[in-house]
Amino acid sequence: MVEPIASRFGAYTPASEVVEGIDLSGVTAIVTGAGSGIGVETARALALAGADVVLAVRRPDAAEAVAQEINAMGKGSVRTEQIDLSSFRSIRALAARWGERSLNILINNAGGGIIRPFLEHDAASLRATVDRNLWTALWACHKALPGMVRRNYGRIINIGSVTSVAGYAGLGPYGASRGGVRQLTMSLADDWGPHGITVNCLAPGWFKTTQNKVMYEDKEWVAYLTDRIPVKRPGQPDDLDSAVVFLAAESSRYITGQTLLVDGGISTGAVRALPKKS
Ligand SMILES: NC(=O)c1ccc[n+]([C@@H]2O[C@H](COP(=O)([O-])OP(=O)(O)OC[C@H]3O[C@@H](n4cnc5c(N)ncnc54)[C@H](OP(=O)(O)O)[C@@H]3O)[C@@H](O)[C@H]2O)c1
C-alpha cells in the first residue's frame, strides 16, 4: 500500500488519474515487463490516455489483473503477449506479430538490478545483469524500429535509472548496463530522428517495488535514503505516469535523445550542507 501523498486531488490519487490533456487513442503501445511494478503502472497510464496496450510479459498470468483493470476502463484495447526478452528468437516472433501492425510506442521496461559488492559477482551474474538490462533494450529496439521507420512514426521510451547518470556502490554492473541504455537512447535518437521517431530514456530514482522489497524492509536504510531525497520519500510506480504519457505523446515530437530523471531530486547530489536541527 502506498503512503498518502498530499495533493490538491485529495489524500492520495493515483497520478495516472490526473494526467490530463494527452490523447493516445488510436496508437498501440507495447510495454515490456508489464506484469509488475513500474510496467503495470506504465501500461495503466497509457491505457488511461486511450492507447491500445500490449502487455509483453514472461508469464501471462502475471498480467491478468492489470489486463482486466484496463479492459474495465473501457478505453483502448489490451492484449497480453508472452515474451522472454533474454531470447532474440522470442523478441523476433513478437515483432513479426506486431511490427507490421500499428506499433507506435515501445516501452523498454523489463529488467532489474542486483545489489552486490562488485567482487562478489561471478562471470555469470555480471553477464546476466548486462543481458537483462541492456541486451533486452537493444534487441527490442532492433526489432521494433523497422516497422516504425516504414510508418515514419514512433516513440521509444527506454526505462533507464538514476544509475544511468550517477555511480552507486554495489550497483556497478547494473549502472554500467543502465549507462549503456542512456547511450543507446542518444545514438538511436540521432539515427532515427529523420524518420519521425523519438527515443528517450526515462530514469527512475529509488522506487519502492517488488524488485527491492527486501531493502525497503530495512527501516534504517529507508531513513538514510529518505534523508537524501529532496522530496523526502522513495518513488512509487505512478510517479512516472505523467512523464511516460508526456514522452509518448505525438506533441513531444521535438524531444529526443533525452534522459528524464524522475527521482525526487536525488541526482542533484542531495547532501545536507546545514547541520540538522533537532
Ligand atoms: N524500482 C526501482 O527503484 C527502479 C529504479 C530504476 C530503474 N528501475 C527499472 O525499472 C524497470 C521495472 O522495475 P520494477 O522496479 O518495476 O521491478 P519489477 O517489478 O521486478 O519489474 C521488472 C519486470 O521485468 C520483467 N523481466 C525481467 N527479465 C525479463 C525477461 N528476460 N523477459 C521478460 N520480462 C522480464 C520481470 O518479469 P518477471 O516477473 O517474469 O521476472 C518484471 O515484470 C526495471 O528495468 C528496473 O531496472 C527500477
The ligand as an SDF file (V2000), in Angstrom:
LIG
                    3D

 48 52  0  0  0  0  0  0  0  0999 V2000
   12.4560    0.0250   -8.6430 N   0  0  0  0  0  0  0  0  0  0  0  0
   13.3960    0.9330   -8.8240 C   0  0  0  0  0  0  0  0  0  0  0  0
   13.8440    1.6010   -7.8960 O   0  0  0  0  0  0  0  0  0  0  0  0
   13.9700    1.1660  -10.2050 C   0  0  0  0  0  0  0  0  0  0  0  0
   14.8180    2.2430  -10.3740 C   0  0  0  0  0  0  0  0  0  0  0  0
   15.3550    2.4940  -11.6170 C   0  0  0  0  0  0  0  0  0  0  0  0
   15.0390    1.6680  -12.6840 C   0  0  0  0  0  0  0  0  0  0  0  0
   14.2280    0.6020  -12.4920 N   0  0  0  0  0  0  0  0  0  0  0  0
   13.9500   -0.2540  -13.6440 C   0  0  0  0  0  0  0  0  0  0  0  0
   12.5650   -0.2280  -13.9150 O   0  0  0  0  0  0  0  0  0  0  0  0
   12.1700   -1.4530  -14.5340 C   0  0  0  0  0  0  0  0  0  0  0  0
   10.9810   -2.0320  -13.7950 C   0  0  0  0  0  0  0  0  0  0  0  0
   11.4010   -2.3960  -12.4890 O   0  0  0  0  0  0  0  0  0  0  0  0
   10.4340   -2.5950  -11.2430 P   0  0  0  0  0  0  0  0  0  0  0  0
   11.0010   -1.8240  -10.1430 O   0  0  0  0  0  0  0  0  0  0  0  0
    9.0250   -2.3850  -11.6480 O   0  0  0  0  0  0  0  0  0  0  0  0
   10.7170   -4.1090  -10.8820 O   0  0  0  0  0  0  0  0  0  0  0  0
    9.9240   -5.4470  -11.1440 P   0  0  0  0  0  0  0  0  0  0  0  0
    8.5880   -5.3690  -10.5280 O   0  0  0  0  0  0  0  0  0  0  0  0
   10.8400   -6.5380  -10.7300 O   0  0  0  0  0  0  0  0  0  0  0  0
    9.7290   -5.4880  -12.7260 O   0  0  0  0  0  0  0  0  0  0  0  0
   10.6840   -5.9920  -13.6080 C   0  0  0  0  0  0  0  0  0  0  0  0
    9.9250   -6.7070  -14.7090 C   0  0  0  0  0  0  0  0  0  0  0  0
   10.8380   -7.1060  -15.7450 O   0  0  0  0  0  0  0  0  0  0  0  0
   10.4650   -8.4020  -16.1760 C   0  0  0  0  0  0  0  0  0  0  0  0
   11.5760   -9.1200  -16.7840 N   0  0  0  0  0  0  0  0  0  0  0  0
   12.8440   -9.2480  -16.3180 C   0  0  0  0  0  0  0  0  0  0  0  0
   13.5690  -10.0040  -17.1670 N   0  0  0  0  0  0  0  0  0  0  0  0
   12.7240  -10.3690  -18.1820 C   0  0  0  0  0  0  0  0  0  0  0  0
   12.8530  -11.1440  -19.3630 C   0  0  0  0  0  0  0  0  0  0  0  0
   14.0180  -11.7470  -19.6950 N   0  0  0  0  0  0  0  0  0  0  0  0
   11.7950  -11.3140  -20.1780 N   0  0  0  0  0  0  0  0  0  0  0  0
   10.6110  -10.7320  -19.8700 C   0  0  0  0  0  0  0  0  0  0  0  0
   10.4160   -9.9720  -18.7790 N   0  0  0  0  0  0  0  0  0  0  0  0
   11.4580   -9.8030  -17.9470 C   0  0  0  0  0  0  0  0  0  0  0  0
   10.0340   -9.0940  -14.8830 C   0  0  0  0  0  0  0  0  0  0  0  0
    9.2610  -10.2300  -15.2140 O   0  0  0  0  0  0  0  0  0  0  0  0
    9.2200  -11.4960  -14.2260 P   0  0  0  0  0  0  0  0  0  0  0  0
    8.2640  -11.1170  -13.1350 O   0  0  0  0  0  0  0  0  0  0  0  0
    8.7490  -12.5940  -15.1110 O   0  0  0  0  0  0  0  0  0  0  0  0
   10.6210  -11.7100  -13.7240 O   0  0  0  0  0  0  0  0  0  0  0  0
    9.2420   -7.9830  -14.1960 C   0  0  0  0  0  0  0  0  0  0  0  0
    7.9000   -7.9620  -14.6130 O   0  0  0  0  0  0  0  0  0  0  0  0
   13.4050   -2.3540  -14.4890 C   0  0  0  0  0  0  0  0  0  0  0  0
   14.0480   -2.3050  -15.7250 O   0  0  0  0  0  0  0  0  0  0  0  0
   14.2680   -1.7240  -13.4150 C   0  0  0  0  0  0  0  0  0  0  0  0
   15.6300   -1.9950  -13.5710 O   0  0  0  0  0  0  0  0  0  0  0  0
   13.6680    0.3230  -11.2850 C   0  0  0  0  0  0  0  0  0  0  0  0
  1  2  1  0
  2  3  2  0
  2  4  1  0
  4  5  1  0
  4 48  2  0
  5  6  2  0
  6  7  1  0
  7  8  2  0
  8  9  1  0
  8 48  1  0
  9 10  1  0
  9 46  1  0
 10 11  1  0
 11 12  1  0
 11 44  1  0
 12 13  1  0
 13 14  1  0
 14 15  2  0
 14 16  1  0
 14 17  1  0
 17 18  1  0
 18 19  2  0
 18 20  1  0
 18 21  1  0
 21 22  1  0
 22 23  1  0
 23 24  1  0
 23 42  1  0
 24 25  1  0
 25 26  1  0
 25 36  1  0
 26 27  1  0
 26 35  1  0
 27 28  2  0
 28 29  1  0
 29 30  1  0
 29 35  2  0
 30 31  1  0
 30 32  2  0
 32 33  1  0
 33 34  2  0
 34 35  1  0
 36 37  1  0
 36 42  1  0
 37 38  1  0
 38 39  2  0
 38 40  1  0
 38 41  1  0
 42 43  1  0
 44 45  1  0
 44 46  1  0
 46 47  1  0
M  CHG  2   8   1  16  -1
M  END
$$$$
